């Protein structure tokens, strides 16, 4: 079983721990990889839908890992008990849903590995307000899709502690900007090209609006963070 590039990167970011909660486990691939790679001694694989959970159970059984992986039906971390989990991995969801999942758990954990699809700014600001540091950020392309993933740890200082609430880097990644990887740079340049094209169409149509002003500000901000 080969993990996707996205899940492979997530796996590498999970610190060695006793018990991982794999929230939104889907087919259970990451849960199994956590045990087979020796990242965790136990995994609680959670899904809110019965169908994917049954797929995960079947895969766990196929790999003969039932004694190490427990599959639970439930609403994210609400399906866990206090003191049961060291680290939660949440991938492929919007930032608002991730915030909900973190908030409804029986406790705030020491460590999360997160791969959000949207609302990055809001999720990061929530985490910093709760006393977390975003201590590692990675990004990659899989197909034509851009993904970023974060390692988040309680009580650890990070560059986000001093970042202005208005900074573009809440969305695009302060640590990613420091690294300036080719993938990150291309992602920003693609967004710049898209905004320039939209704004040119609006100018050609002689349209001026609040939306255009917001896009102009985003364009300027993106050009600034590439400098």
Secondary structure, DSSP 4 states (H G I P E B T S, - for coil): -PPPHHHHHHHHHSPPEEEEEEET-TTSHHHHHHHHTTSEEEEEEEESSHHHHHHHHHHHHHTT-TTTEEEEESSGGGGS-TTS-SEEEEEEEEHHHHHHHHHTSSS--SEEEEEEEE-HHHHHHHHHHTTEEEEEEEEEEETTEEEEEEEEEET---GGGG--TT-THHHHTHHHHHHT-HHHHHHHHHHHHHHHHHHHHHHHTT---HHHHHHHHHHHHHHHHT-
